[in-house]
């Protein structure tokens, strides 16, 4: 490789990694920003404000597979810049938004942009490197995303403390501008000649509206009443459009959800486990910030620093967890990990009180939960694709990421129900105990479902070994790298 080529490939890596960094950082920053948002819009119910998080998850999860196929057909460079522009426009709208509806609209734009940005950026990255370098490059690319997740709480808290919650969105603009200007110079167009079938955009609309209706019914049920006609209508819409989506997916040549993948038992079990797991995991992420700022009255900066040890433990543990899964089987890692995650949440229930005691009460639970997440989060992704043939790995990984985002949207909606609107510190503590018990139950439930996973075959174990060096932020994308390496 010549020096000129080496410089170009390094530049391609930096530009595409910036996209991964923005999309990953934005999620954790918004969790930290939630208390500040609540203070800026004091008359907006928490259920309505939660759409700032759930709207992103619903749109991102619904569009991911279709956006990847669109990039293959129309050109990855073209879709990368389109996604970057939409994501930055959404960030600007969020930062300027004078009301919650406009803020949610900005988050919808961000989710759309991120869904286009991530698969296109990875495709461009892989096209710039030879096959023997791709696994290493994807690991580094994912490491950038994982770094954003790990540092997001503290970095986001610092930004919000210095410039308010709007700075959590404005920070994307200079990063996006750098990626745009640099990328226009060095990124080259690429398509996949084997891409076929028009992406199912009506299917995206069906699943998006179905999920939004279900989240609406769950989050507003306690305030409107579970028998209220609006709640019942939302549930009816969710069921009806969900059924229409499945029917359409069964007959479409390029569906949002490839139902034939679920014939593989490991794929079905792993995605069911991921969905249940995400329902607890994402509720815990936001719930812990709300507890620290609302009950212990931590500042946003202090709360961000307080939750940072957990992601750092995940980053350290995830690589060895993947290697252990390849050697000893998925169940041998997933079940202890789920128990450890649940134990950390149970520690909160048994030990955490209304008066701050970080070292004695909070930190041990955070470290236990982080250890459990590190043992489970990457292994679910590996298990989902280990039984699939090479040509199905990309879409299989995208479906797993979709399951994670859908579970996250449902988890945040349930968090709103469980936390409610307590009137005293003691009442608030009781509500958060309910939340942590729910999250622990989801962790154990995901482990129980995951216990039905078979030991990976020799070929599947090799896939897991490929996944092992990566950190969680890259796991959903690595199957695309494996497919590109097989082309």
Number of C-alpha atoms within 10 A of each C-alpha: 7 7 8 8 12 13 12 16 19 13 19 26 23 18 25 23 23 21 29 26 24 25 22 22 26 21 17 24 26 22 24 30 26 22 20 19 19 15 10 15 14 10 8 14 15 21 23 16 19 22 26 24 22 26 24 25 26 28 29 27 30 31 26 27 29 25 28 26 27 23 24 22 20 15 19 30 23 18 25 30 21 16 26 28 21 22 30 26 20 27 27 21 22 29 20 15 16 12 12 19 15 17 22 24 19 28 28 26 26 32 29 27 29 32 27 31 31 24 28 30 30 27 25 23 25 23 22 20 17 10 15 9 12 20 19 13 17 26 23 18 28 27 22 24 25 25 18 24 27 23 21 26 30 23 22 29 28 19 22 21 17 11 12 16 24 20 21 25 27 19 19 23 19 11 16 22 14 12 20 18 11 15 19 12 11 12 25 15 13 18 20 16 8 9 14 13 13 14 20 22 15 13 24 22 15 20 25 24 19 25 26 21 21 23 27 21 24 23 26 21 18 17 12 13 13 14 11 14 11 16 22 15 15 21 20 16 18 24 16 13 21 20 15 16 22 18 13 18 19 16 11 16 14 19 24 30 26 19 14 9 20 15 9 13 14 23 26 18 22 26 28 20 27 32 25 26 31 26 28 30 26 21 25 22 16 22 21 22 23 22 20 23 20 15 20 18 15 17 16 26 20 17 22 28 18 21 23 20 17 22 24 19 20 26 23 14 20 26 21 15 26 33 21 19 26 28 17 13 21 28 22 14 23 30 23 17 27 29 23 26 29 28 19 23 25 21 18 21 20 10 13 19 18 16 11 15 13 13 10 11 17 20 18 17 25 24 22 23 29 27 27 29 29 31 28 35 25 28 32 26 31 31 33 30 31 27 23 21 12 19 15 17 25 23 26 30 27 28 26 28 25 27 23 26 25 26 26 28 28 27 29 30 27 21 29 23 20 21 21 18 13 13 8 10 15 13 15 19 21 18 20 26 21 16 25 26 18 22 28 27 20 24 31 26 20 29 25 17 20 26 18 15 21 15 19 22 13 12 13 19 24 16 25 28 19 20 30 24 23 26 27 27 24 24 26 27 27 29 27 26 21 23 16 19 17 10 10
